[in-house]
């Protein structure tokens, strides 16, 4: 959904929607969306999927885009997440 459409549903400006979102969540909507996307991708990587499989399935332009985000948010390369049970999710969710 586009930000403008959502703001219009509430009768707010885009700016007001962003300000309210940031006040409630603590980060702007774009940053929140990036973090949610990263979380899903990281869990999929930890479940054993390759970066080549994960990138297109989670909205990354390519593997290098995924790589940059993983390094930015987790401070490690995507391959490191593959063996990290802290990022693993219920494997049945990916079956």
C-alpha positions in Angstrom: 0.0 0.0 0.0 1.3 3.5 -0.8 1.9 5.9 2.0 -0.3 8.5 0.3 -3.2 6.1 0.1 -2.9 5.1 3.8 -2.6 8.7 4.9 -5.7 9.6 2.8 -7.7 6.8 4.6 -7.0 8.6 7.9 -7.6 12.0 6.5 -4.0 12.9 7.3 -1.1 14.3 5.4 1.8 12.0 4.5 4.0 14.0 7.0 1.5 13.6 9.8 1.3 9.8 9.2 5.1 9.5 9.2 5.4 11.6 12.4 2.7 9.5 14.2 4.3 6.3 13.1 7.7 7.3 14.2 6.3 8.5 17.6 4.6 5.1 18.2 7.2 2.7 16.7 10.4 4.6 17.2 11.6 4.5 13.6 10.3 5.9 10.4 8.0 3.6 8.3 10.7 2.9 5.7 13.2 1.9 8.3 10.6 -0.3 10.0 9.9 -2.0 6.6 13.6 -2.6 6.0 14.0 -4.2 9.5 11.0 -6.5 9.0 12.2 -7.6 5.6 15.7 -8.2 7.0 14.2 -10.2 9.9 12.4 -12.5 7.5 15.4 -12.9 5.2 17.8 -13.5 8.2 15.5 -16.2 9.5 15.3 -17.9 6.1 19.1 -17.8 5.8 19.5 -19.3 9.3 17.1 -22.0 8.2 19.5 -23.0 5.5 18.5 -21.2 2.4 21.2 -19.6 0.2 21.4 -15.8 -0.3 20.6 -16.4 -4.0 17.3 -18.0 -3.0 16.4 -15.5 -0.3 17.2 -12.2 -2.1 14.4 -12.3 -4.7 11.9 -13.9 -2.4 12.1 -11.1 0.1 12.2 -8.0 -2.2 15.9 -7.5 -2.6 17.1 -6.4 -6.0 19.9 -9.0 -6.0 22.3 -10.9 -3.7 24.5 -7.9 -3.2 21.5 -5.8 -2.0 20.8 -8.5 0.6 24.5 -8.7 1.5 24.6 -5.0 2.2 21.5 -5.1 4.4 22.7 -8.1 6.4 26.0 -6.4 7.1 24.3 -3.2 8.0 21.8 -4.7 10.4 23.6 -7.8 11.8 27.2 -6.8 11.3 28.1 -10.1 9.7 28.0 -11.6 6.2 24.9 -13.6 5.1 26.9 -16.9 5.3 27.5 -16.3 9.0 23.8 -16.3 9.6 23.5 -19.8 8.1 24.9 -21.3 11.3 23.4 -19.0 13.8 20.6 -20.6 15.8 19.8 -17.2 17.2 18.3 -16.2 13.9 16.7 -19.5 13.2 12.9 -19.8 13.0 10.6 -22.8 13.0 11.7 -24.7 9.9 8.1 -25.8 9.3 7.2 -22.2 8.4 9.4 -22.7 5.3 8.2 -26.1 4.2 
